[in-house]
Amino acid sequence: MKKLSLLIALVLLLALPAQAAQLKFKNVSVHDPSVMCAPDGRFYIYGSHMQAAWSDDLVDWKMFSKLDKCNLQPEYAVEFKEALTWAETGTFWAPDVIRLSDGRYYMYYCCCEGSKPLAALGVAVSDSPEGPFENIQILLKSGEPGYDATVYPNAIDPCVFFDADGRLWMVYGSYSGGIFLLELDPETGLIREGQEPYGLHLLGGNHSCIEAPYMVYNAETGYYYLFLSFGGLGVNDGYNMRVCRSKNVEGPYEDAQGHSMLDCACKPGNFWNNDDIAPYGVKLMGGCQFVPLSGENSEKAAIRRSPGHNSVWFDPDTGRWFLIHHTRFASTGDRYIVETREMWFNDYGWPCAAPTRYVRDDQLPEGQAFEAAGAWKLLWHGQDVNTVEHTSAEAAFAEDGGVTGAATGSYALDGEGGIALTLDGVEYRGHCSIGYDDDQDEFVSTFTAMSEDGRTLWGVRATGQ
């Protein structure tokens, strides 16, 4: 009888509908993650507070350093004493690591107390991407006598990169006088002589809430893309990721509406006013929530807040782009995790980030194809520095290419992953993919798109259809 009961139970179990394959991401808390890929293919991210982690796939991460167990430099208080003393702090902010021609790893670190633009930015070196990093010297200081915080940059948030001609640069800065650019010596990693003390001003000023510059070059479009974070970084402060571009590494940089980013600054005396800067830059992502539709799970709908301080990885072997950033959630306050999203450049030459987190190709369900017809959750990110999340609205995509509901219009697929939409008279171009909806624990059809004037639209197809 016992065997028969077990057999009946097994039959009933097999008769139940297949459950969604639930992915469990191995998350880490690295604030301001800056990505670097070592020659062996392992990815490293470095962040504030001496946080660092590694991954073999950009999906699952393992922490290997933080301030109370600082493998990047166990004697950091001694090794970086000069910078910490100048900044009157024990705090390290967002670093960046690059491997130069001598095969060694150069970490551009910064120390800042935070309540005032008193900072030191320096460089250290190691034979290993995991450290220990030994200090070389301080490169820049902010807050010296004669320093005007409305004009000069806070010496933090470095991003070091090679341009298309092999020249080495550092873009940096935050709040205060804005974002600046300096050329470096590729042999030593130090600042080249003959430049203005802080370098070339690219944007910002009068204490604009703009920070976290990150520069990449796309050989296909011929543009340098300067990624930025606008707003405050707290869970309720509206952090959001933006981008502008230029054919010349030294600018001038513009957004999709043709605004010169040199004009992006708070009005004199109107310090820390986000309304002054909100019209500038192409907004890629801000606080958001995909609202569950009828029949979907409503208990796990995450409210993402203040996503930002991103870095970017381009895979030269596959031609794929990835956006790596930290995110906070309304349910967990100022706690944060690292998220990776795949990114594509649309027909207008602007990057569009996926609405769902990146998963490896071997994690995707075999044979699942993109499905357009059905109920969709559409989410527009807007142009504001939003302290409250933007939410999705329901739309119906018909087999014949029509769209009704939250927007009216049409869509068309090109058969190669591209999607074109015309909604309420606005044309969008973007990319389709299969993504993992971690609110619903299912793989679903998704798209990311942008209008010619820089309006970002995300779509996630409803589950259970």
N, C-alpha and C positions, 0 to 999 in steps of 0.2 A: 504493500500500500504506500509506503514511504517513497519507493522508487517511482511509482505511478504519479504521486503528487508532484515530485520533482520534474517529471517528464511533462506534465500538464503545465506547470509553471514556466518551463522553458519554451513550450509552444506558444503560450500566451505572450511571453516576452518577445519572441521573434515576430509575433503578429503586430506588435506596437509600431507606430510610425518611427522612422529613424530619427534619432536625436541629432541636433546640430553638433558638429565637431567643435568643441570649445578649445580655443588656443589660450595658453597661459604664457604671457610675456614675462620674461625675466627683467623686471624694471630696476632702474637705479636712479638715485637722486644726485644728479650732477647739474648744478646750476650754471647756466651760460655755457653749454657744451660746445667746444670747438673741436672739430674732427680732424684726425690725421691718420693716413694709412701707411703702415710700415712696409718695407720691401717684401716681407713674408706674407702680406695680405691681411694682417690683423689690423683692425680699426681701434683707434684710441680716441677717447674724448677727455678733454681737460676743462675744468670749470673752476668757479670761485671756491674759496675756502680749501684750496689744495685738493679738491675732489677730482678723481680720475677713474676711468673704467675702460675695459677693453671688450671687444666683441669680434667674433669671426664672421658675422653675417649681418650686422646692423639691426638685428632683431632682439637677440638675447645678450644682455650685458652683465659683466662681472666687475664690481667695484674693487680697486686695488689701492686707492689712496684717499684719505680725508685728513682733516687737520689734526684729529686726535690719534691718527695712525698714519703719519705723513711719509709714505714711501717715496714720494717725489723728492723729498729732502728731509730726512729725519731731524736734522739740526737746523730747521728753517729759521728759528728765532735768531740764531747766530749767523747763519749764512746770508740772510737778507736783513740784517740788523740796520744797515744804513737806510734802506727804503722804509722799513717799518718805523724807524725813529723819525724820519722826515714827515711821514704821513700821520704820525701820532696815533698809531693804531696797531692792532695785532691781526688785521684783516687783509687777506689777499682777495683780489677781485679777478675777473675773467682773464685768463692767460691764453696764449696761442703758441703752438709748437710746430716747428717746421724743420725738415731735414735738409741740410745744405750739402754742397758738393764734397765736403770733407767726410761725409757719412755720419756726422754727429747731429744730435738733435738740439735745437735752440729753442728755449722756452722764453717767450716774452711775457713777463709777469708784471703785475701792478699792485700797488698797495694804496688803499684809500680809506679814510675813516667814514666818509659818507655824508656827514652833516655840512661839510664845506669842501670846496674844490682844492683840497690839499692832498696831493698824490705824487707818487714816484713810479715811473715805468722803467724797467730794466730788462736785461737779458742774462740768461744762465744757460749752461750747456751740459750735455750728458752723452755718453756713448750708447745709452739705452733709452728707448722711449718711456721706460718706466722709472728712470732716474737711477741714482740720485743726481739732481741738477746742481751744478756748482756755479755760483754767481760770477759773472764777468764784470758788469758794471751797470750803474744807473744811466739811462739814456736821456730821460726827460723828467722834469719836475713841474708841477703846477703849484701855485701859491707863493712863489718867491716874491721878494719886494718889487713893486711896480706891476705886479700881475693884475690884469683887469679881467675878472671872471665873466664879464658879458661878451668879451672879444676873444680871449684866449681859451684853448680847450683844457678840460680836465684830462690829465695824463693817464688815461685808463683805456680798457677795452681794445687792446691791439689785435690787429689781424695782419699777418705777414704773408705775402704772396708774390709769385713771379708773374710778370706781364707776358704778352705774346712774344716779346723780343728777348726774353730772358733776364730783364731787369728786375731787381728785388725792391719791393715797396712795403711800407707799413701804413695802413689806414687805422685811425684810432680816434678816441675822443668821446665826449659824452656831456650832455647838458651844457652848462657854461657857455663857451664860445662856439661850440659845435664840433663837427667832424673834420679832421685834418689828414693830410697825406704827406709822407716823407719817403724819400728814396734811401735805400740801405745799400751797403757794400755786400755783395753776395759772397765774398771771401771771408769777411769777418763777422757779418751780421750786424755791424754797427752803422750809425747814421752817416751818410755821405756828407762831406764838407761842402760849403758853398750854398746852403739853403737857408731860408728864413728859420729862426729858432724853433718854431713849432711846425713849420712846413706850409703847405698849401691848403687854404680853407676851401672845403667842398660844399658845406651846407650848415645850417643851424646858427644859433647865436642868441643872446639875451636869455640865457637859461631855458632854451627850448628842451622839452622832454624827449630828446632823441639820443640814442646810444647804440651800442653793439654793432658797429659797422663790420660787414663781412663782404669781401670782394672776390668775384670769380669772373673769368673770361670765357665766353662761348665762341669757339672758332666758327661754328656754323652761322651764327647771326652776326659775328664781328663786333659784338658789344661787350663792354665791361658792365657787369651788374653789381650794384652796390646795395646790399641788403642792410636793413636798419630795423630797430625796434623803437616805436613811438609809445609815449605814455609811461605811467609808473609800473613797476614790476610786481607790486602786491596783488593779491587775489582780487581785490576790488578796484584796482587802479588803471585798468584799461590797456595793459601791454598788448601790442599787436605788431605783426611783422609786415614790413613794406620793402619796396625795391624801386630803384631808379636805374638809369643806364646812360652810357656814353660810348662813343666810338673811340675816345681817347681816354687813357687811364687817368689823366689829369683833369678830365672834364672839359666843358661843363656837363653836369648830369641833369637829366630831365625825366619827368614821369610820362605816363601815357597820354596825358592831356596837354603835354608840351610845356608844362610849368618848369622854369629853371629852378633847380633845387638851391641855388644861391639865394633865392628869395624866401626859402623856407626857414623862417625864424620867428620868434615872438617879437611883437612890436616893442619898441623901446619902453621900458618901464612896465611892460605887461608880462612879467616873468612867469614861467611855468604855466602859460595859458595854452591848453591843447587846442582850443578853437582856432588859434592863429596858424597852427601847423597841420591841422587835420586835412585841408584840401590838397596837400602835397604827398607825392609818392603813391605807388600802386600798392594797395592793401591786399596782402595775400591771405591773411588769417587773423582773426581776433577772437574774443570770447564768443562761444557759440554752443548751441544744443540742437540736436536732431530730435524733434518731438515725435514720440511713437504714434503711429496711426492705429486705427481700430484693428484689434486682433494681435497687436505687437506687445511685447513685454514693456511695461511702463515702470517697472521697479528699479531698473538699472540704467535709465537714460542719463548719461553723464553730462554735466554742465562744465564744459572746458572754460577756463578763465586765464587771462593774461598769458597766452602762448607767446614765446619770443626768445630773444637772444640766440638766434639760429646760426648754424654754420652749414656749409654745402659740400657735398662730395660728388665728383664726377668720375665715373668708372670708364677709363679709356678703352678697356677691352670690350665693353658692351654698349658704350655710348649712353648709359643711363645716368640720370641725375637724382640726388637724394638731398632732402632737407632735414636737418637734425636740430631739434630745439627742446627747450623745457616747457612744461605745461603745468598749471595749477588747476584745481577743481573746486567748484563751489562747496562740495561736500567735505573737503579735507583742508580748507583754509589755505595757509601759505606753504603747505607741503607741495612738493613738485616731483615730477618724473621726466625722464627723457623719452621723446617720441621721434620716430623716423617716418618720413613720408616720401614716397616717390614723387618726382617732379618732372613735368614735360614743358617744353617751350611751344606755345601755340602759333597759329599762322600770323599773328601780329608781332611775334618775337618777344613775348613776355612769359615768364615762368608761371606755371599753374601747378599748385601742390595738391596731391590727392586728399580727398576728404576723410580717408581712413588710414590707419597706420600701415606701414609697409610690412608685408610678410614675404618670406622666401618663396621662390617659384615652386619648390618641392612641397610647400605647405598648402598650395592651392588645390582645391578639389579637382581631380582628373575629369576632364571633359566638360566642365562647367563653362558655358559660353555667356557672353554679354546678352542680356535681355532688355530691350527698350520698352516694349509695351507693358503697361501696368501702372500701379500707383507709385508716385515718387515723393520724396521729401526734398524740397528745394530750399537752399539757404543762400541768401545774399549777404556778403560780409560788410557792405556799405563802405563809407569813406570816413566815418567818425572814429574817434578814439573812445570806443564803447566800454564803459565800466560795467554795464549789464549785458549779458550775452544776447546775441542775435539768435533768433529761433527759426526753425524751418516751417514751411507751409506746404500743404498737400497739392499735388498736381497730377493729372492723368495724362499719360502718354499713350496715344492710340497706335494701332498697327499701321495706319495710313500716314503716320508722321505728324498728326495733329497734337496739340497740347492745350488742355483746358484746366481750369481750377485756379491756383494761385497766380498763374500767368497764362496768357492766351497767345498761341502762335504755332510754331512748328519746329521739328528737329529733323536732322538727316545724318546718317552715318556714312563714312567713306570706305568702310570695309578694312581699314588699316589702323583702327584704333582712334581715328579722329571723329569728332562730333561738331556739328554746326547747329546752333539754335537761334531762332528769332522769336523773342518773347516780349510782348508789349512794345513791339517796334524796335527793340534793341537786339543787335546781332552779337552772338558770342561764339568763340572758337575754343576748342579744348580737346580733351583726351578721355576715352572710356577705359575702364578697367574692372576687374573683379577684385573687390576689397573685402576685408573682414570687418563686419559691423560688430564691434565689441559691446554695444548696448544690447544687441539681439543674439549674440553668439552664433552668427551665421555668416557665410560668404554670400555677398550680394553684388549686383551690378552697381557701379558708381561712375560718376564723371566729374571732372573739374574743368571749368571754362572761364574765359574772361572776355569782356567786350573790348573794342578797339580803344575806348577811353579809360580802360582800366578797372571796370567793375567785375569783381570776382563772384562767380556763382558755383556752388557745389550741389551735386545731386546724389542721393542715395535711394535706391529702389527699395520699396517696402518688402518685408519678408512675408512668408506664408501665402504667396500667390501661386 
